[in-house]
Amino acid sequence: MAEFMELEKQSRLAHQSPTCYKRPREMRPREIEALKMRIDASIDARRRGQERRRSNRQLLFAGFALALLSTFGASEARGELTTNGEVAGLRAQFTNVNGVRTRYYEMGEGEPLVLVHGGGWSGHASANVWSKNIPLFAKRFHVFAPDKLGSGMTENPKDDNDLNIQGEVDHIYDFIREMKLGMVHLVGESRGGGCVFFLALQHPEVVRDLIIVDSNTAAPAAPATSVQALAQCPKQPDWEQWKCRVRAISSLPDQAFDDEYFMAGKYMSLLPKSQETAAKLKAGAGGELATTEGFNRWKAEWHARIRKEGVLPMPVLIYWGRDDSVAALANGSALHDLIAAQNPHVQMTIQDKAGHFPFREYPEEFVSNVTNFILYADETKMSANPLAPAR
């Protein structure tokens, strides 16, 4: 009897709430599509919210860094500091390169010319170093000057294993493709000279001609150069050491670098992104290629291919400061001879009374010499990179 009453109770509840037991009807295709659109819209809104929060954090950190600079001597700078770290009246832009937010300068019209800065893995190493040259080159070329991976205002790589020279090469190559530049005139100084050198070896199809400036990174291995002035530079803080080193290896430090340049570098080095870069490198990010021994072995393999296979077909200009104290002139000559053994389209220009930064010490002369090299290569067909399209 009790069992019967329980069944009757359940039946009564079922009639009172029939939807609890009703099988859901199948959704129509139009309803499914509408549901998908609502889900996608929700995901997009959440993503935009995350990006806004990240942007707000970056602005907060940038404001904090600017406040620090104000506290510790920003009044020394003649220019106006900005949260994008710009100098000399230039205005930076940003683009996404394989998920990495990348800062760059762009100016002018004409054939694309890409300038790659030296230094590595720090806030103060940036495209700002080209500030004296960008407006001059822009009179004839469409100039692009990006911050390298993990440098300046460009974000760190998504994978810590990319914190090495190959990661830098891939990033600049991907930048050229992202901006749809086609073949470019490619210029790099110091470590950036090494970056463009290895990019040209790996991707000659995007390099019309190559200009390498004072680059031990590209040159054959040579004994380390001891610079007495560098021994006097403080180890900490990082930006003070950088400023001291830059001035020490320049023949004309007061003409080449001003307070605005140094304060912008100091500001970018204080950003959390830059602090994160330093911590990752200290922890061993980048693998074997980030070590001196690993890099030298890797470079020697590429040099061997140049000697045997002539894998650098485009015209090359080696540009060197005669009085460079950290990248000796002999290193530039050795690089010239290495490439010229298989490539007849190589020239070398030596800038008198210049140190490690001839492009900043004598910007007008540098831009004129590089432009003339490019034009001469074109007019005489010297530059015939077999992969370059006819003009």
N, C-alpha and C positions, 0 to 999 in steps of 0.2 A: 504493500500500500504506500509506504514511504517513497519507494522508487518511482511509483506512478505519479505521486504529487510533485516530485522533483522534476520529472519530465514535463509535466503540465506547466510548471513555473518557468522552465526554460523556453517552452513554446510561446508562452505569453510574452516574455521579454523579447523574443525574436520578432513578434508581430509589432511590439511597441517601437523597436529600433531596427527596422528591416535593413537599413543601410549597413549595419554592422556585419551582415551576413551576405550582402549582395556582392557578386563578383564584379570587379571594376571593368567598365567597357574599354575596348581598345581605342587608343587615340588615333585621330585622323592624321594623315601626313602633314596637313597645314598646321594642325595644333602642335605636332612634334617640331616643325620648323620654327614656330613662334616661341616654343619653349627653349630651343637651342639659342635663338637670338637673345632671349632674356638672360640666359646663362652667360653667353659671350659678353653681353653688355655689363653684367655684374663683374665678370673677370677683368674687363678693360677698366672699369671704374676703380676696382681694387688696385690694379697695376698703376693707374694714374695717381692714385693716392699715395702709393709707395714711392713713386718718382718724386711727387711733391714733397713728401717728408724727407727724402734723400737730399733734394735740392735745398730744402730749408735748413737741413743739418749742415750742408756745405756752406751755405751763406752764413750760418751761425759761426762755424769754425773760421771762415774767412774773416768775418767781423772781429772775432777774437784775435786772430793773427794780426790784423791791422791795428787793433788796440794795443797789442804788444809792441808793434813797431813804433807806435806813437809814444809809448812809454820809454822805449829804449833807443830813441834817436831818429825817428822818421823825419824830424824837422830838417835833417841833413839833406834829404832828397830834394832836388830842384823841381822834379815833375810831380804829377798827381798820382798817388798810388791807387790802384783799382783792385777789386776782388778777383779779377781775371789775370792779375800780374802783368799787365801790359806796360810798355815803355815807349818813349819817343813819339807819342801821339798815335801809335799804331792801335788798331782795334782787332781783337782776336775773335775768332769764330770757333765753334765746336761741331764735331761730327762723330758719328758712331762707326768705329772700325772694328768689326768682329766683336761687338759687345763692349768695346773699350772706348769710353768718352775721350776724345782726342782734341786738344787745342791746336789751332793753326792760324797763321796769318796768310792773307791772300790780297794781292794787289796787282794791277796792271792788266794788259791785254797782249795777246800774241801767243807764241809757242810756249808751252808750259815749262817752267824751270823750277825745280824742287831743291830747296836748301835744307840740309840736315846738320843739326848742331852737334857739337862734341860733348864731352863729359858723359856721365852715365849714372842712372838710378839715383837721382837727387832732385829736389825741388829747384835748386839754383841752376842746374843745367837745363837750358831751354832755348827755344827759337829766338829769345830776346837777343842772343848774341849776334843775330843777323840784322839788328835794328838799323844799323847805318847803311846796309846794303840793299834792303828790300825796296825802298823808294827809288833807288838808282837803277836797279835791275828792272823795276816795273815800267820804266820809260820805254822798254823794248820787249819785255817778256811778261807772260802771265805767271806771277811768282806765287809759290806756295812754300810756307815754312812751318812744318808741324813740330810740336814737341814730341820727342821720341817716347817710346813705351816706358811708363813709370817715371818720366822726367817732367819737369816743369809742372804744367797743370793737367797733363795727360794721366789718366788712371793707370793703376797697376794692372798687369795681365791677370786674366781669370785663372790661369794655371801658373803656380809658382815656378814650374820648370821652364817657363819662358823668360825668366829673369836672367838672360844671357845675350850674347851678341846675335845668336840666331833668332831669338825672340824679337830683337830690335829690327833685324833685316826683314822678317816676316811682316812686322807691323808697318814699316815704311812701304813695302811692296803692296800690302793690302790697302794702305792709304791711297796710293796711286790708282789702284783699281776702284776703290770706293768713290773717288772724285772723278773717275772716268777720264783720266788725263791722256791715255794712250802712251806714246813714246815721249820721254821727257829729257831735258838737259838736267843732269844730276850732279849736285855739288855737295860735298861733305867736308867738314873740318875736324881735325883731331880724331877722337873716337868716332865721330860722325863720318869722317873720311873712310874709316874702316868699314862702317855700316854700308856706305854706298859702294865701296869696292866689292864687298861680298855679295851685295844685291846684284851688281852688274854681272858677276860671275854666275850667279844662280838664275838670273832672269834677264839675259841680254836683250830679250825681245821688247823690253820697256825702256831701254836706255839708249838715247840717241848719241850722247857723248857724256864723258865722265870727267869731273874735276875733283881732285883729291888735294886737300890743303893740310900740310904739316901733320901727318898722321903716322905715328908709330904703330897704330893698330893695323894699318894696311902694310907697312913696310916690313921687309925681312927682319928677323930677330937680330937685335944688336945689344951690346953691353949696356946696362943701365947707366943713365947719365946722372951724375951727382951735381945738384944745384945748391950751392952754399946758401943762397937767399931763402930757399925753401925750408932749410933747417931752422930758420928763425921764426917760422910761422907757428902760431899756437895750434895745439891739437884740438882744443875745444874752446868755444862752441864751434859746431861744424861750419856755420856761415862765415865766421871770422877766419877760419883756416882757408876756406875757399877764396875769400876776398884777398887775403894775403898772397896766396899762390898765384891767382890771376894777375895781380900787379907785379909779382916777382918775375914772371916769365914773359911779360910784355916789355918791349923796348920803349914804348911810349904810353905808359899806364895812365897818365893824366889826360892824354888826348883820346885814348881808346875807350876808357871806361869812366862813367860819371856816377854820382851818388844815387841817381834814380835807378840805374842798372843794378847796383849792388843791393839797394833796398828792396827792389822787386824780387831779386833772387832770395834774399833773406826771408821775405814774406812767404814765398812759395815753399821754402824749406821748413817753415814752421807748421805747415798744414798737416793734419793727421795722416793724409795719404802718404806724404813724404816720410813721416816718422814710421809708418807701417813698412814702407819700402826698405828703410835702413834695418829695421828689426828682422825682416825676412831674409835679407842678404846675410846678416850676422848669423842667422840660424842655418845657413847653408843652402838657401834657395838657388835655383839655377843649375844645379848639378855640376858635373865635371867641367862643362864648357864655361862655367862661371869662375873656374880656377885659372890661375896663370899657366900652370902646366898643361891643363886640358886645352885651353885656348891656343897655346903655342903649337901643340901637336896638330890641332885642327887647321890652323893657319898654314903650317908647313905642308900639309896635304894639298891645300888649294894652290900654294905656290908651285908645288911639283907639277900640278896639272897645267899651270900656265906655261911652265918651261917645256913640257912635253907635247901639249895639245893645242896651245895657243887659244885658250878658251875665253879671252877677253878681246873681242873683235872690234869694238867701237873705238873712236878717237879718244885719247886720254891726255889730260893736262895735269902734270904734277906741279903744284904751286907751293913754294916753301920760303919761309923767312930765313935770311942768311944767318941771323944771330939767334935763332931759336935755341934756347938752352936746355929744353927737355926733349925735343925731337930734332936731333942733330941733322945738319944738312946732308951729311954722309948717308943717313937713313933714306932721305928723299932721293938721292942719287941711286942708291941700291934698288929702290922701288922702280925708278925709271928704267934702269938696266934690265930688271927682271921682266917687265912688261914688253920693253922694246925688242927683246930677243925674238919674239914671235909676232909682234905687232909694229908695223912701220909707222903707224899714225899716233905716235906718242911725242909729246913735247914737255919741256920743263921750264918753268919760269921761277927765277930766284929774285925775291924782293930784298933789296939792300936796306940795311939799318932797320930790319924788322925782326920781331921775336916770334912767339907762337901764334900771334893773332894778326897776320899781315892784312887780313880783310877788314879789320877794325882800325888798325894803325894807319893804313893808307886806303880807305874805302873807295875813293874815286878811281885810284889807279888799279885797284883789284878788279872792280867791276868793268873797267875799260879793257883790261887784259883778258879777262874771261870772255867778255862779249866778242872781242876781236878773234879769239881762238875759235869760238863757236861759228862766227861768220866766215872765217877763213876756211874752216873745215867744210862748211857747206859749199862755199863758192868754188873751191878747188876739188871738190868731191873727195877730199882726203878722208872724210869721215865715213867712208862707206861701210858702216856696220851692215853686213849682208842681210840683217833682219829688219833694217830700216826701210820704210816705204819711200818711193821716189817722190821728190818734191818738184 
